[in-house]
Amino acid sequence: MKIVVDAFGGDNAPSEIVKGAVTALKAASGFGIVLTGKKDAIKSELDALGMSADGGRLEIIDANEVITNDDAPTAAIRGKTDSSLVVGLDYLKNNADAAAFVSAGSTGAVLTGATLKIGRIENVSRPALAPLLPCADGSHILLADCGANVDCKPEMLLQFGVMGAAYMRASGIRNPRVALLNNGAEAKKGNELTKAAYVLLEGSGLNFVGNMEAREIMSGAADVLVTDGFGGNIALKALEGAALTIFKLMKEAIMSGGILPKIGGFLVKNAMKDMRSKLDYTENGGALFLGVSKVVIKAHGSSKANAVKAAILQAYGLARAGLTDKIREAMADGSRNG
């Protein structure tokens, strides 16, 4: 099995991407990595790490263009055919042993490229961007959608629930709890979209546990959280911002409070690092493009080596678990019962 990695996607490419790929190879066996991008630059990074691309577990495919966040996604996919992103997706599409693709590049370009090049699983109306978020009890919740589909129909939210439940079953959860993001827990709460989606989810055969308010996202009360991309993206960014603000305020309080707070801060330093790591969803990998016919992972644009490693191992685990086949089975014949 091969995992294709866009070596020139993201803010810290290619150095952190290449480093993450190498550490992923050292962390687990059973797969190889194909790095796409400017060959000489990738070789230089590998040389610095004491590694070489020998055609075994590590290969390089030359691609001399780079798609940036300033490029219009569709025009870039169609026009920059020698970019690391397009070359990587083409390799994924055309090689049976290529099981997954990972990129920290432009979200719009990854989503557009995956849809145009790889295609949707049968009966999927729109793929969803779905990250795993950490919960307070040590579990995780899959958020679908977090930005791929700003405007949704109720039937799309139902499909996100079906696909999200298949994802969590592939991750070892037997009967995943599916919730609907809303502005209140009561069944009649929400706008026209969430009210209609509630009815569909309730009658779907999924383990639907009802509406969930944003403050409960990380509580551990559900395994899958369904929403449109507009609300999901706001929820995700709000959680990120809240976590960053809390740690910033704590650091400022410790540093400005005199000697005793500084001593206390030193004593809890390791515990704070551990908590910060648990709250960082990129430590669990990237966001899966749920509903595409092969595994496509979008890593955070600012990903460094450890986050890239996590995204690659996530891609390998999902591909090995046969995730796309499980989603295909769940969606077969327009099935809505998960």
Phi, psi and omega in degrees: 000139179240140174251123180270130183236125176285101186286346182244021175262134176109168184290333186248024179279151356268352190301308184288330178293314180295317179299318178296322178296317180295316180292329176295318178298323180286334184279334184208153176253180176099355180211159172242168181236135174249115179266129178247137181151192182294113192300314183297319180293320178294317178300319179299318178294320178294320178302318180296335180264001181072030181239163176218151176269106188250008182081002177269256178278350183224122180231160175234135171242121184293135176209121193260359178249159179229130174271128182252173177292344179276346180281140172293125189308306184295316179297322181292317180297320181279332185263323182264070185286346178255024178276157180299327180289309182293317179299320179294316179293322176298320179296317178300317182293320192263358182236121184296330182277355175273115189255341186202161181225138180231132176214142172256015183280196182308123180301313181300319181290321178296314181295315179295314181297319180295320180292315183285321187271316186265321177088163182272154169293146182307137177076003176272119180290309180216128173295156181239147176270121193226100174272155172268126180251141179286147178245162185296333182269009179093353177275188178224155176233135180269122180262118181221107024244153177246016175154354182285329185229097183291320179251122184233157170259158180305321180297329177292319178296323175299314179298321177301321178294317179297313181291320179296321177295322177296320177301310184290328174295321178294338179269002174106003178266117190293314185227077188299138176275127183248128179239162179245123179294127184208174181267016176184157183278339183293147184299329184270002181285162170107186177265185183298323180297308184290327177296316179290320179294325179302314181299316180295316181293322180296326181262012189275340188092352173290162175279071186277124185254009174098196181285152176226129174281157185300328181293345182262001188305317185262020183280338185091010184279352178211163179255334179227132177242117184265136177195166172284164184295335179292304180294323180294320180292320177297316180299315181297313181293326178295318178296317178300312182295320179297316180297315179297319181294317180301313181292325178295315180294321178296317180296317180297320179296319180293315185287336183256003188261006180097189188291320183295312176300326179293321177295316178299319178298320178296320183292328182257011184305311182293322178295322179293320177298319180295318179294319179297320179296320180293328181279346182274105184294339179291343176292342180265359182121206181247196178262125177285139172274090190287120179113358176273150189285354167223162183291122176233121182247128174258108177279158180300142184301331181265015184304136170255184191307317184294321178290324177295315176304313180298320180294321179293315179294325174299313180300316179297314181298318180291321178294318180295327180282356180069039186303312184296326176293323179293320177292320179300318178296319181293330182265358184302138178056029178072020183303140178237012185260007177072000000 
